């Protein structure tokens, strides 16, 4: 059989069932081989969109995403989406066609391994016909086990060579890494001594499905619960949930986090965004970090205790150590009190924080828009958010049912990836209504993928926060009197653009216009809905002001 077919065989045998991409001559045979083996191929209109789709799909599907691209420009077109996935530690395997080794003068020749290394992906290669199955199995399992984005170069001459069929070797039995007993005991002692502990759970807690274990430990020591943006929704429904820590945090949540005397990051990098450039760590606060990657410990800020271990396994070990140290003594109240619970219930979420509505009849306040949509849209939803000045509004005003309901592609902070990641999320979770929240800049960057949404028949809601500008730049440079003609644009009828692709289109300028969303929800939902929300833009969003203060 051809190597391209053997690669497809191996991937199907490993459990791959969906692949995203754009097909050219270099990846035609391997993609056809995958579809012949029952793997669903989702065709995008641009490789960057395909990369974002595979990224969004992997975040919600719980296994590595697959991306297939043509040699040369197919890969470079996809590179921004691949970079986001690599920086987010998304398990993703990129099947990247490459020129033959002897084609040194090919116009398609690029240094694939150097590109992978440059963006933080793992470079791999089909080295020969004899090693091809071993190579692809190693690449796929690296993506799965290490939660890495792997770029597998597939030279055309190797793909076209013949090889003997080979079985996929069985997956070795492994267990999540456990913490050292003395490390678990040290954290238990710190929690027993703390008066105001706060847990901040990140992507590692989400991947480990650690909610129950973390809540049990928090109940035993009186800790309040928060997440990074990547794990939003993890503690949804808990009376001690502060929602997202960092620039997105409400004033009450930020105050309570800053008041901690012990802050524990669980699978969370504690970077400048999650800690507001360090301002959420109060004087004298002890910082502890738990991560299954030892290199992550203390990478962004000094910690007094770093524990290498899986989040869920470590939480269970610390709970046991805490109980053993206490014996029959009752658990302490920690940071929890009726007054604190009342404050969290009343103002930990942004929609409960009073504000002066700036809607003026021609433009709607993005807070009002988001709150109204939160009330209108079904609770069982997935929210995928692009980057830009607007992004805090859907991130914090649109609730999600759990941590699997939020797709946040912001590790690279690239504008234009939101629609693609939303498509991937919708393919992974067709049981939920997917809401793509975009700015007008990002929407128009990725507008070709509206055709993909329509072609796939995805009943998505695509909300465009349209301020007719690259809003972050407007609010960054306007206070100093800089001209803004390079970052502002004339009005665009994005609802009509959506209709041109086959979507239902709605322009929203005031609260009453949103009544048509209810009509769409009550109808057959046989076409996606594009909402062109003309939003007010008198000032930058609160999270952007925090970011600028940090700079």
N, C-alpha and C positions, 0 to 999 in steps of 0.2 A: 504494500500500500504506500501511497505518498506520505511524506512526513506531515504535510498539512492535514491529511486525514487522521494520521496518528495523534497529532496534537488535539484535534477536535474530539477524537475518541477518549483521550486521557481526561480532557476537561469535563466531558459529559460523565465520565466515570467518577470524577471527583465531586460531582453534584451540581455543576454549573447548569443553570436553567434559563438564564437571561443574559443577553449580550447587547450592548449599545454601540453604535458606531456609524461611520460613513464608509461605504465600500468603494475601493478602487482596485486596480489590477493587482496590487501587491497583497491585499488581504482578502481577495475574492474567494480563493479556494478554502481557506481556513474558516471563513464565515459561512460559506455554503456547507462545509463539513459539519459545522455546529448545528445549523438549521436542519440538516438531514438526520441528525441524531436527537431531534426534539427540543433543541435549545431555541428559545424565542429570541428573534433578532428585532431590535427596536431601532429603526433607521432615524437618525437625526438629520437636520438640514445643514449643520455645521459641526465640525469636530469638537469645538469647544463646548457646544451644547451637549454633544454626546458624552463628553467627559464629565460634565456636571450632572447629567442624568445618571450615569453609572455611579458617581459619587453619592448622590441623593438616594439612589436605590440601595446601595450597600449599607448606608447608615440605618435604614429601616428594615432591611431584609435579614440582617444578622449573619450574613456571609459575604465573601468577597464579591465585589462587582467586577464585571468584565467589560472592557472597552476594546474595540478593534478599529485600527486606523491604517491608512495607506502609508507607504514609505515617504520620507521627506516632508512635504507640506502637510500631509495628513497628521503627522505627529506634531509638527510645530503649530498647526492650527489649534490643536487640542491642549497645548502646553499650559495655558493659564488654568484651565480646569484641573489638569493633572497636578499642578503646583498646589492648588487649594486642597486637593485630596491628600497629597503628601504631607502638607503642613498640619492637616487635621488628623493624621494617622488613620485615614480611611483604608480599610482593606480593599485594595483594588488591583487587578491585574490588567495591564495594558498590553494587548497583542499588537506590537508595532512592526509592521513589515519593514524590511531593511534591504538595501542593495546587496548583491552578491559580493563576497570578499574580493574578488578580482576586479570589480567594477570601480576602480579607483578614480576614474574620470566622470562617473555618472553625475548628472546634475542633481540627482536625488540624494547623493551621498552626504550624510551628516554624522557627527559623532554621537550616536545614540546613548552610549554609556556616560559620556560627559554631560549630556543634557539631563539624564536621570540624576546624576550626582549633583548637578548644579541646583536642582529644585528640591532636593531632599528625598527623591525616590530611590528605590533599590534597583541597580542595573543588573539584568540577567540576559541570557542569550541562548538561542538554539545553536549549540556548538557544532553538531554534526548529525547526520542521519541516525547514527548508532546511539547517540546520547539524547535525542530529541525528547523522548517521553520522560526520561529522568529530569531533563532540564525544565520542562513545563510543570511537572509535578512539584519540583523544588520551588519554582517561582510561585505557584498557586499556594502552596503550604506556607511559604514565607509571608505572603499577604495575609493568610488566615491566622497563623499563629502569632505573628509579631504585630499585627494590625498595621501593615505597611502598604504603601503604594509601590508596586513592582512594575518596572518597565522591561518587558521581554522583547528583545530585538529578534526578529525572525528573518534571517537572510533569504532572499528569493531562491538561491541555489540549494540551500538546505531544505526549504519547503518543498521544492520540486523533486528532491531525491527520493529514492525508494528505501523503505525500511521494513523490517519484520514487525508484525503486530506484537504489542507488549502489554501486559497487564499492569494496572496501576498498583504499586506496592501498598499494602495495608497501612492505614494511619496508626502510628504508635499511640498507645494509651498514655495520656499525660494528665497531670493535675495542676490546678492553679497554684502559683507559688505562695507558700505560707510564710508569715513573718517569723523572725527569730523569737523564741519564747521570752527572752529578756527584753526585746523591743516591745512586745505586747504588754508585758508587765510594766514597763516604763510609761507607756501611754495610759494604761489603766491608773497608775499612781497619779499622773498629771490630771486626769479627769476627776479623780476622787478629790483632789486638792482644789480644783477650779471652782470659782463661784459663778462665773458667767461664760461657760463654754459655748462655742459656735462651731457647727460643722458646715463646711463648704464642699459640696460634692460636685465632681466634674465628669468629664467624658469617661474616665476609668470606672466611676461608680455606675454610670449608665450601661457601659459594656458588660459589667459584672452583674447586672440586675440586682444591685445591692440595696434597694430601698428597705426591704424588711429588716435586713441585718443592721443597717445604719439606724433605723428608727428604734430598734430594740436597744441598741447601745445608747442612743440619745435619751431614751426613756429612763435608762439606768443612771444617767449622770446629769439630767436636766439640761441638755444642750438644745439650742435653737438650730433650725435647719435652713440652709440656703444652698444654692447651686451656682455654678458658672452658667453662662448662657447656653453652652452646648448641652447641658443636662436639664434645662428648664422643664418643669412638669414632674420631676422625679418625686417630689414630696407633695404633689397636688392633693388637697383635701386634709392634710395635717394641720391642726390648729397652731403648730409651731413653725409653719413654713413661711420664710421671709421672701420667697421667690428668688429672683436672680441677684447675686452680689455684683458689685462693681458699678460701672457707669450707668447701668440700667436700674439700679436699686432705687426704691422710693426713699424719701427722706427718713421715714421711720425705720425702714429696713437698714439703711446706711448707719443711722444712729445706733441701733442695736448691735450691728456687726462691729462698729468702731468701739463699742463699750465692752467687747469681749476681753476676758483676761487669759483665755486659751482659745486659739483658732486652729482647727484641724482641717487641712485640705485632703480630701479623699479622692484620689485619682484626678486631681485638679492641679494645674500648673502654678496657680496663685500668681499669674502674670499681672502686668500693669493694668490690664482692662478689668480683670476680676477683682483686683484690690485697689482700683482707682489710683494708680501710681503710688501705692503704698499708704494712701491716706485713710484706708479703712482698717489699718492695723494701729490700734491705740497704743499709748505709752505703756510700757511694761507688759504688753501682751506676749505670751509665749506662742510661738508658731510651730506647728507639727505638720508634716507632710507624709502621706502614705501613697505609694505608687508602685506598680509592678515593674516599672523600668527604673533601676537604680540611678541612671543618668539624669532622670527628671528631678531627683531630690535636691532641692536648693538651687536649681538652675536659674530661677528668676529672682529669688530673694533669699536671704539667710533664714534658715530654720534651726530651731533649737533641738529638734528631734526629727530625723528622717527614717522612715520605715519602708523597706523594700518588701512588697507583698501584694497579692491580689486584694482589692478593696473589700469584697464580701468575706473572704477568708480571714482577713485581718480584723474586720469588725467583730466577727464571731469569736476570734481568739481574745480580743480585748474585753469583750463582754464576759467571757469566762474568767479572765484574770481579775476583772473588777468584782465579780461576784465572790470569787475566792478570797480576795483581800478584805472584803466587807464582812464575810461570814453572815451572821444573823442581823447585822446592822441595816437599818432601812436606807433606801437610796436617797441621796440628797436632792433638794429641789433645784439646785443649779441656777440657771438663768430663768426658770419658769415660775411664773406667778400669775394670779388672776388678772392683775393689772397689765402685765406683759401680753398675756393672751388677748386681752381686750384691745390693746394697741395694735397688735398684729391683725386682728379681725377687722379693725376699723380703717387701717391706713397702710398696710404692708403692700397692697396692690395699688398700682398707679390709678386705676379707674375710681378708687375710693378717695383720692386726693382732690380736694376742691380746686377748680381753676376757672379763670375768666374766659368764657367761650369767645373766640375771635372771629367766628363765622360772620360774614357780612352780606350774605345773600348771593354774591357772585362766587365766593370761595368758602369752603367748609374747613373748619378747624380740624386738623388731623386727629386730635384727641377725640373730638365729637364723632368723627367718621369711624374711628376704630371702636369706640364704645358701642355705637349703634350696630356695627357689623358683628361685634361680639355677641350682642343680644339676638341678632337676626339669624346668624349661621348656626347649623347644628353643632352641638357640643362635641360630637364624635368627629374630630377633624384633624388634619395635618396642616400645620402652618409652615411654609417655606419662605424665607426672607432673603432678599437681595441686600446689597450694601448701599449706604448713602445716608444723607442727613435724616431721611424719613424713618430709618430702620428701627428706631426705638419704639415707635408708635405701634406697629403690628406686633413687635416682639413682646411688649409689656402690656398692651391693652387687649390683645386677643389671647384668651385662655386656651390651653390645650389639655386634653384629658390625662396625659401622662408624658413621660420623657420620650416616648416614641411618636408623639404628636408634634414635635418641633424639629425642623431641619434648618440648621443655622450654619451656612457655609461662609464663615467670616475669618478663618485662620489666615488667609492671604489678603482679605479685605478688598477683593476685586469687585468692581461694579460689573453687572451683566451676567452673573452666574445663576441668579435666582430662579428664572423661568425653567432652565434646564434641570436644576436640582428638584424643583417642584414636580416636573414631569417624572423624574426617576422615583420620587416619593409616591406619586400617584400610581405608578406601575407596581411598586412594591406593596402598597396598602390600598387596593381598590375598594376595601370595605369602609374607608373613611373619605369624607369630602376633603380634597386638597385645596388649600388657599395659598396662592402665590402672591406675596406682597412685594411689590417692586416700586422703585422710583421711575420717573419718566426717562431718565438717562439710561438706567439698566434695562428697562422694558424695550427701548428702541435699539439698544445694542444687541439684544437677543431676540428681536422681533420675528426672525425667520422661524423660530421654533413654535410660533403660534400655529403654523401649518401642521406641525407634528402633533400638537394637542388635538386639533380638529381631526386629523387623520386617524389617530388612535381612539377617538371617541371618548376622551377623558372628560367627565363632567366637573371640570375645575372652575373655581372662581379666581380670576386674576385681577387683583386690586392694584391700580397704579396711583401712587401718591404723586400727583402731577403739579410741581411748582414751576415748571418751565425753566429749569436751571439744574446745574450741578450744585445742589443746595449747600453741601458742605463747604465748597469753595466760596460761594457767595457769602456765607456767614463767617468764614475765616478771614476774608480779605476786605469785606465792606467796612468794618469798623475803623480801618486805617485809611479809608478814602480811596482805595484802589479802584480803577475802572473795572467793570464787571462784564463788558461786552463779550469776553471770551468764554464766559461760563453761563450766560443766559441765552434763551432761545425764544423765537416767536411761538405763539400757541400752536399746538398740534392736536388734531382731533383723533385721539388714540382710540376712542370708542368706535369711530368709523373705520380706522385701520383694522381693529379687531373684526368688525363686520366683513371687511374685505377678505379676511382669511377664513370666514365661515363661522365666526363666533357671534353670540349675542353681545351687543354693545350698549353700554349705559353711561351717560355723563352725569356726574353728581356735583352739584354746586351748593346744595343745602340739604339739611336733614330729610326734608320731605321727599327728595328725589330717590332716597333709598327704599321707598315703598316698592319700587319695581324689582328689587332684589327678592322680596317675599314672593312676588309673582313668579320669578324664575325658580325659586326653591320649591314652590307648590306645583310647578309644571313638570314636564317629562325630563327636563335636564338633558336633552339630547344634543345640546351644543354647549360648549364652555361659555362662561360669562366674563366679559372684560368690563371692568368698572374704571372709567377714567374720572378719578376724583380730583377736581380742581381745588387744591388745598391752599390754605393761607401760608404765608412764608415771611411774616414780619420779623421773626427772630429764629435763631438756630434752636434745634431741639435741646432739651436739657442734657442729654448724654453727650452731645457734641460740645456743649459749653464745658463740661467736665474734662473732656479729652483735650480741648484747647488750653484749659488751665494746667493740665499735666505737661503740655509742651512748653 
